[in-house]
Amino acid sequence: MTEKEKSMVDPSFEPDFRQIIPEGDDRERSVCGHCGFVDYQNPKIVVGSVVTFEEQVVLCRRAIEPRKGYWTLPAGYLELGESVEEGAIREAWEEARAQIKIDRVLAIYSVPRISQVQVMFRARLLDEAISAGPESEEVMLCSFEDVPWPEIAFPSAGWALRQWHETRHAETFAPFANPVDGL
């Protein structure tokens, strides 16, 4: 019987999670003392895109924390049941009301200090009519030279913009990872 089933049968039942190293494992996990269920904590997956239209990129000014008021790329957490491509398309719509076509994977970044893996795509804007979604104060199309670099919200957004710029005319390239000096 699962913890949820036990709590439905006996409303007074409370799981007893403890931090222990399960047999055959090499690190502490949250384990139920009643049934041995291991509650694995795994990194969050972030998906996003460098979206372009005629050599300009879509930037979103964040309306939420963290880094409210700073500029970033349309990106966010992957939802259950989504492919990484579906998530990136959804995030572009939610943040910039942008309809996009994914070109290819641009980069995969590891950000262990905040337990994230970020999958960034190179994408094309299908319609230049963009507007701020609920998580953006404003959106803009700007050239690479006009990116407000001091106001970029996250290091990975800057990495992706620079890596897009480096490969913007390339048909094929290996996906990037964190820059050597990145973390």
Backbone as a ProteinNet text record, in pm:
[ID]
protein_1_A
[PRIMARY]
MTEKEKSMVDPSFEPDFRQIIPEGDDRERSVCGHCGFVDYQNPKIVVGSVVTFEEQVVLCRRAIEPRKGYWTLPAGYLELGESVEEGAIREAWEEARAQIKIDRVLAIYSVPRISQVQVMFRARLLDEAISAGPESEEVMLCSFEDVPWPEIAFPSAGWALRQWHETRHAETFAPFANPVDGL
[TERTIARY]
85.2	0	90.3	57.6	137.7	107	194.4	172	37.2	4.2	-122.4	-239.8	-230.4	-338.1	-353	-239.4	-245.8	-312.5	-281	-339.7	-489	-533.8	-676.7	-751.4	-690.4	-751.2	-747.4	-634.1	-615.7	-571.4	-667.2	-632.4	-529.2	-507.7	-408.6	-267.6	-255.5	-125.1	-38.6	83.8	179.7	306.7	354.1	480.4	593.8	694.9	808.8	935.2	959.3	1075.1	1199.2	1308.1	1436.4	1544.3	1646.9	1762.6	1858.8	1864.8	1956.4	2016.5	2119.9	2177.7	2114.4	2025.4	1962.8	2066.4	2036	2124.9	2148.7	2276.8	2313.2	2327.1	2305.2	2317.2	2445.8	2477.4	2600.8	2578.3	2451.7	2423.9	2295.1	2283	2162	2041.3	1931.9	1802.6	1696	1583.3	1467.5	1391.6	1392	1335.4	1229	1114.7	1007.1	1046.4	1040.6	1074.1	971.4	848.6	745.1	759.1	776.5	769.7	896.7	992.4	1116.4	1110.5	997.3	986.3	1096	1167.6	1273.3	1215.5	1215.5	1165.9	1284.1	1314.7	1429.4	1404.6	1505	1502.2	1595.3	1542.4	1620.2	1623.8	1722.5	1731.1	1606.8	1580.5	1473.4	1527.8	1441.9	1477.8	1419.6	1504.7	1462.7	1478.9	1379.8	1386.1	1363.2	1431.1	1414.4	1477.2	1470.1	1519	1577.8	1677.8	1718.5	1632.8	1531.8	1434.8	1475.2	1483.8	1529.3	1427.2	1436.5	1358.5	1446.6	1486.5	1570.1	1689.9	1770.6	1894.3	1870.1	1747.1	1717.7	1673.3	1694.4	1656.3	1541.9	1461.3	1352	1407.6	1386.3	1421.3	1296.1	1290	1176.3	1226.5	1160.8	1193.1	1107.5	1172.7	1103.2	1008.7	887.5	788.6	782.7	865.6	864.1	1006.9	1015.8	1145.1	1175.2	1296.5	1415.3	1449.7	1521.3	1575.1	1466	1360	1252.3	1311.2	1265.2	1310	1430.2	1493	1607.5	1561.1	1643.3	1611.7	1661.3	1584.6	1623.3	1563	1591.6	1533.3	1403.2	1311.5	1191.5	1230.7	1212.5	1253.2	1181.9	1176.2	1115.4	1117.6	1052.5	1056.3	973.7	1028.3	958.4	845.3	731	616.8	616.3	552.7	538	464.2	510	443.2	480.3	571.8	614.6	749.1	768.6	903.4	975.6	1107.9	1181.6	1143.7	1117.1	1076	939.4	845	711.5	721.2	804.8	821.2	878.2	977.8	1037.5	936.5	856.8	752.8	649.7	608.1	511.6	568.1	693.6	753.9	763.5	797.4	803.5	665.8	561.2	426.1	387.9	413.2	374.1	445.3	571.3	648.8	649.7	637	648.5	537.6	438.1	331.1	391.9	504.6	580.5	547.3	513.8	496.1	629.2	686.6	821.8	830.9	937.3	974.9	1115.4	1129.4	1259.1	1348.5	1472.5	1571.5	1651.3	1716.8	1803.2	1844.2	1902.3	1956.5	2077.6	2077.6	2191.3	2289.3	2236	2323.5	2249.6	2326.6	2276.6	2369.5	2313.1	2391.7	2360.5	2463.8	2449	2471.1	2373.3	2384.2	2359.2	2459.5	2437.9	2408.9	2457.8	2435.8	2288.1	2205.8	2060.8	1984.8	2056.8	1998	1915.2	1974.9	1907.1	1990.7	1920.6	1976.5	1895.9	1963.8	1896.8	1923	1814.7	1823	1777.1	1871.1	1841.5	1842.7	1744.4	1730.7	1760.5	1790.7	1793	1657.2	1584.7	1449.3	1424.2	1322	1285.3	1145.1	1127.4	997.3	913.6	792	706.5	626.2	602.2	523.2	584	624.7	694.6	605.5	476.7	386	406.9	481.8	505.4	454.7	423.4	379.9	408.7	408.1	440.7	333.4	378.2	289.6	286.4	219.9	203	332	440.1	564.8	664.3	620.4	708.6	646.8	731	685.7	675.9	773.1	775.6	864.1	849.4	933.6	985.5	1096.4	1150.4	1228.9	1239.9	1332.2	1450	1571.6	1688	1803.5	1890.8	2009.6	2106.2	2198.1	2298.1	2376.9	2408.8	2486.4	2408.8	2275.9	2193.8	2143.1	2188.6	2147.8	2192.5	2103.3	2140.3	2218.9	2343.3	2424.7	2427.3	2442.4	2444.4	2310.6	2204.8	2071.9	2024.2	2115.1	2077.2	2062.9	1950.7	1913.5	2002.7	2040.4	2108.2	2230.8	2336.8	2456	2424.2	2338.1	2309.1	2239.1	2163.1	2101.5	2210.9	2309.8	2422.8	2503.5	2527.4	2600	2527	2394.4	2315	2315.5	2303.8	2306.6	2440.3	2549	2681.4	2702.2	2657.3	2673.5	2583.6	2463.8	2378.6	2450.7	2505.2	2571.7	2687.4	2760.2	2873.3	2829.3	2710.1	2664.4	2544.1	2509.4	2384.7	2374.4	2485.7	2482.1	2523	2553.4	2598.5	2479.1	2489.2	2384.8	2396	2519.8	2541.3	2650.3	2638.9	2739.4	2703.7	2801.4	2776.7	2712.8	2615	2557.2	2664.6	2648.2	2741.1	2709.6	2804.9	2786.8	2827.5	2836	2878.8	3014.2	3031.5	3165.2	3262.8	3389	3489.9	3488.9	3473.2	3473	3332.9	3235.2	3095.5	3057.2	3110.3	3071.2	3194.6
-117.4	0	124.5	221.5	343.4	433.7	533.3	631	701.5	735.6	804.5	713.2	584.8	490.4	473.5	464.8	451.7	573.3	692.3	813.4	822.4	759.3	759.6	661.2	547.4	447.4	494.7	551.9	597.7	743.3	836.8	980.1	1024.7	946.9	985.6	941.9	860	811.1	927.2	930.9	1031.5	960.8	987.8	926.3	971.5	889.8	915.9	919.6	1032.5	1043.4	1079.5	1009.3	1030.4	1041.9	1115	1127.3	1014.4	914.3	801.9	765.6	684.1	630.3	493.6	480.6	349.9	245.9	120.3	11.1	16.8	6	8.3	148	252	390.4	449.7	572.4	635.5	774.6	811	943.1	940.2	1038.6	1047.2	1077.1	1012.1	1032.7	1045.4	1099.9	1106.1	973.9	891.3	756.8	742	684.1	661.5	546.4	573.2	472.3	361.5	383.2	280.4	179.5	228.7	138.9	135.4	224.4	225.5	304.1	371.3	453.1	559	570.8	671.1	787.6	906.2	1026.8	1096.6	1054.8	1110.7	1257	1338.2	1479.3	1494.3	1538.6	1546.8	1688.8	1718.4	1853.6	1891	2019.1	2073.8	2093.3	2071.8	2093.4	2226.9	2313	2441.7	2432.6	2483	2484.5	2626.5	2662	2795.5	2804.4	2924.3	2944.2	3082.1	3086	3212.7	3221.6	3306.5	3320.5	3440.6	3418.9	3526.8	3560.3	3684.3	3734.3	3836.5	3804.7	3894.6	3949.1	3858	3893.4	3967.5	3965.6	4022.3	3909.7	3929	3828.3	3879.9	3786.3	3819.2	3820.3	3930.1	3940.1	3975	3923.1	3946.1	4010.9	4119.6	4180.4	4110.1	4048.1	3966	4047.7	3993.6	4055.7	3984.7	3881.1	3802.1	3782.3	3749.2	3711.6	3567.7	3526.5	3607.5	3699.5	3805.5	3899.8	3979.3	4012.8	4095.2	4224.1	4261.1	4384	4365.5	4249.4	4221	4147.6	4152.3	4090.8	3947.1	3863.8	3724.4	3670.9	3546.5	3476.3	3410.3	3382.5	3308.8	3167.1	3137.6	3008	2985	2858.7	2824.9	2675.8	2633	2493	2405.7	2289.7	2188.2	2131.9	2109.5	2050.8	1899.3	1830	1684.6	1653.5	1550.8	1507.7	1585.8	1682.2	1761.3	1712.9	1722.9	1706.6	1839.5	1839	1963.9	2064.8	2016.3	2107.6	2168.6	2085.9	2137.4	2240.4	2213.8	2308.7	2440.6	2437.1	2561.6	2641.1	2572.3	2640.5	2703.7	2631	2684.4	2805.6	2795.4	2907.7	3032.9	3015.8	3132	3197.8	3116.9	3171.7	3238.9	3171.2	3226	3357.1	3367.6	3484.7	3597.4	3563.1	3666.9	3659.7	3575.4	3555.4	3531.6	3457.6	3431.4	3292.6	3288.5	3161.4	3130.1	3013.2	2984.5	2848.9	2833.8	2704.2	2674.7	2560	2517	2477.2	2524.4	2486	2365.9	2381.7	2275.9	2310	2213	2237.7	2328.7	2435.8	2527.6	2485.8	2454.8	2426.7	2348.8	2278.2	2213.8	2257.5	2329.9	2382.8	2306.8	2283.6	2225.5	2336	2353.4	2455.7	2387	2310.9	2229.9	2310.2	2432.5	2508.8	2539.5	2537.5	2555.4	2432.8	2322.7	2194.4	2206.7	2265.8	2280	2222.6	2170.6	2139.4	2225.4	2302.8	2393.5	2349.9	2331.6	2295.4	2416.6	2473.4	2594	2559.4	2611.7	2587.4	2713.1	2693.1	2800.6	2790	2901.8	2899.7	3024.5	3014.4	3123.2	3170.9	3302.3	3363.2	3354.5	3300.5	3283.5	3408.4	3492.3	3614.5	3719.7	3832.9	3932.8	4002.2	3973.6	4032.2	3959.3	4020.3	3964.1	4062.8	4011.8	4098.8	4028.1	4103.2	4049	3952	3836.3	3741	3771.2	3688	3717.5	3722.5	3661.4	3663.2	3766.5	3849.7	3951	4089.3	4188.2	4327.1	4383.2	4344.8	4387.1	4291.2	4295	4214.2	4303.6	4261.2	4339.8	4249.8	4296.3	4240.3	4335.6	4283.2	4371.4	4299.9	4378.7	4322	4276.7	4190	4141.6	4259.2	4355.8	4472.7	4558.3	4550.4	4632.2	4557.5	4434.4	4359.9	4439.5	4460.9	4534.1	4443.1	4416.2	4318	4337.7	4458.3	4472.2	4436.9	4431.4	4401.2	4260.1	4172.2	4033.9	3960.9	3892.3	3834.9	3720.3	3631.3	3508.4	3483.5	3429.4	3399.1	3312.1	3212.4	3121.4	3192.4	3297.2	3373.9	3444.2	3497.9	3560.1	3458.8	3340.6	3235.5	3199.7	3176.7	3134.1	3241	3367.1	3475.1	3478	3465.7	3467.7	3344.1	3230.9	3108.1	3108	3164.9	3182.8	3272	3383.5	3478	3411.1	3327.6	3256.6	3157.4	3101.4	2996.4	3038.5	3166.4	3209.4	3175.2	3163.1	3130.1	2985.2	2911.5	2772.3	2679.1	2589	2488.6	2378.6	2340.6	2235.8	2279.3	2232.4	2255.9	2164.9	2133.8	2055.3	2146.1	2096.7	2179.5	2222.6	2342.3	2398	2342.5	2362.1	2334.3	2460.9	2452.8	2569.1	2617.3	2748.1	2798	2755.5	2741.8	2697.7	2787.9	2917.1	3011.1	3034	2953.5	2975.1	2942.3	2838	2800.6	2766.5
0	0	0	-83.7	-90.7	27.8	47.9	155.2	136.5	12.4	-15.9	18.8	-20.3	11.2	162.1	234.1	379.4	442.4	392.2	450.3	420.9	310.4	278.8	370.1	404.1	491	636.1	674.6	811.8	808.7	826.1	817.2	920.1	1026	1127.4	1088.1	980.1	936.3	888.8	936	890.5	847.1	724.7	681.9	773.4	782	869.9	784.1	717.9	630.1	710.3	676.8	742.9	636.9	668.2	578.4	609.5	520.5	537.2	401.8	405.8	282.3	260.4	160.1	135.4	93.4	121.2	82.7	-68.2	-105.9	-247.2	-305.3	-224.4	-272.2	-217.1	-259.7	-213.9	-154.8	-132.9	-74.9	5.7	93.2	174.7	88.1	122.4	55.7	163.8	125	213.1	198.4	305.9	299.8	408.8	371.7	467.8	560.7	691.1	790.7	800.2	749.2	753.5	639.9	518.5	402.5	317.8	344.7	268.3	138.4	111.6	-9.8	-10.7	-123.6	-138.1	-217	-156.4	-221.9	-288.2	-412.3	-483.7	-517.3	-494	-531.5	-651.3	-764	-886.5	-939.1	-1025.2	-1081	-1160.8	-1166.3	-1249.1	-1389.8	-1488.8	-1628.7	-1672.6	-1725.2	-1780.9	-1932.2	-2004.3	-2150.3	-2199.4	-2307.9	-2363.7	-2500.5	-2556.5	-2693.3	-2712.8	-2800.8	-2859.3	-2985.9	-2979.6	-3087.8	-3172.7	-3303.6	-3391.5	-3499.2	-3542.9	-3656.1	-3727.4	-3849.6	-3929.9	-3851.6	-3798.7	-3725.6	-3594	-3545.1	-3414	-3321.8	-3192.7	-3093.4	-3006.5	-2959.4	-2867.4	-2725.6	-2656.2	-2514	-2435	-2313	-2224.3	-2095.7	-2055.2	-1925.3	-1820.3	-1722.2	-1623.9	-1535.5	-1517.7	-1429.8	-1294.7	-1278.8	-1155.4	-1104.8	-978.2	-920	-958.8	-965.6	-938.8	-1056.9	-1025.1	-1122.9	-1194.5	-1122.4	-1177.9	-1234.9	-1354	-1419.2	-1510.3	-1505.8	-1592.4	-1718.1	-1820	-1949.4	-1955.3	-2023.4	-2042.7	-2171	-2197.7	-2311.8	-2266.4	-2359.7	-2318.7	-2277.4	-2149.9	-2095.4	-1963	-1922.6	-1794.5	-1772.5	-1665.6	-1627	-1720.8	-1751.6	-1828.6	-1743.3	-1804.8	-1735.5	-1753.9	-1662.6	-1675.4	-1805.8	-1875.5	-1997.4	-2122	-2111.7	-2226.9	-2277.6	-2408.7	-2462.7	-2439.7	-2449.3	-2430.8	-2539.8	-2661	-2769.5	-2740.2	-2696.3	-2661.7	-2550.2	-2452	-2341.8	-2387.9	-2475.5	-2525.2	-2607.6	-2687.4	-2766.2	-2673.4	-2569.2	-2472.7	-2399.5	-2354.1	-2281.8	-2369.5	-2496.6	-2587.6	-2598.4	-2601.8	-2609.4	-2476.7	-2363.9	-2234.5	-2202.9	-2237.8	-2197.1	-2299.4	-2427.9	-2530.5	-2635.2	-2611.7	-2710.6	-2848.9	-2847	-2969.2	-3023.2	-3149.9	-3219.9	-3285.7	-3250.3	-3296	-3364.4	-3439.4	-3497.6	-3446.8	-3380.1	-3327.8	-3445	-3441.9	-3542.3	-3492.9	-3379	-3325.9	-3183.3	-3114.9	-2980.9	-2995.4	-2919.7	-2916.6	-2807	-2687.4	-2573.7	-2465.9	-2386.6	-2265.6	-2153.4	-2057	-1946.9	-1817.9	-1738	-1605.3	-1503.4	-1415.3	-1311.6	-1176.4	-1128.8	-1008.4	-882.1	-871.7	-748.2	-724.9	-832.8	-818.2	-871.3	-887.8	-930	-1057	-1160.7	-1289.6	-1402.8	-1501	-1631.5	-1728.7	-1811	-1903.2	-2047.1	-2121.7	-2262.3	-2342.8	-2417	-2495.1	-2644	-2714.4	-2857	-2936.3	-3062	-3160.5	-3228.3	-3238.9	-3294.6	-3378.4	-3461	-3552.4	-3515.4	-3513.3	-3486.7	-3613.8	-3603.2	-3720.6	-3753.4	-3654.4	-3672.9	-3581.5	-3636.8	-3554.2	-3452	-3453.3	-3354	-3221.6	-3131.7	-2999.1	-2895.3	-2777.9	-2668.3	-2536.4	-2430.6	-2299.2	-2252.1	-2206.7	-2141.2	-1992.5	-1913.6	-1771.2	-1688.8	-1734.9	-1658.6	-1710.7	-1807	-1865.8	-1851.5	-1817.6	-1814.8	-1955.9	-2037.7	-2178	-2255.7	-2386.4	-2474.5	-2585.3	-2644.9	-2756.8	-2850.1	-2972.6	-3070	-3074.5	-3063	-3070.6	-3139.2	-3196.5	-3259	-3149.7	-3185.3	-3090.9	-3033.5	-3117.8	-3072.9	-2973	-2974.4	-2884.6	-2761.3	-2740.7	-2621.3	-2498.3	-2402.9	-2280.5	-2184.6	-2218.4	-2145.3	-1994.3	-1941.6	-1794.6	-1729.9	-1809.2	-1755.6	-1788.8	-1831.5	-1859.1	-1725.4	-1707.6	-1578.2	-1531.6	-1622.6	-1581.4	-1667.9	-1610.3	-1690.6	-1811.9	-1795.1	-1906.4	-2022.2	-1995.5	-2105.2	-2185.7	-2118	-2187.5	-2266.8	-2208.1	-2279.3	-2408	-2395.7	-2511.7	-2620.2	-2581.5	-2681.4	-2755	-2681.1	-2745.3	-2833.6	-2786.7	-2865.4	-2988.5	-2976.8	-3094.6	-3196	-3148.7	-3238.1	-3312.1	-3240.6	-3299.5	-3408.2	-3393.5	-3486.7	-3571.3	-3568.5	-3632.7	-3780.7	-3849.7	-3992.1	-4018.5	-3914.4	-3930.7	-3946.9	-4041.3	-4060.2	-3955.3	-3924.1	-3825.1	-3727.5	-3607	-3502.9	-3386.8	-3306.8	-3185.5	-3081.2	-3006.9	-2900.7	-2801.4	-2750.9	-2653.1	-2514.6	-2424.4	-2281.3	-2207.7	-2075.1	-1997.7	-2048.9	-2061	-2092.2	-1982.4	-2016.4	-1919.8	-1796.5	-1816.5	-1703.8	-1647.7	-1692.4	-1657.2	-1515.8	-1458.7	-1321.8	-1244.4
[MASK]
+++++++++++++++++++++++++++++++++++++++++++++++++++++++++++++++++++++++++++++++++++++++++++++++++++++++++++++++++++++++++++++++++++++++++++++++++++++++++++++++++++++++++++++++++++++++

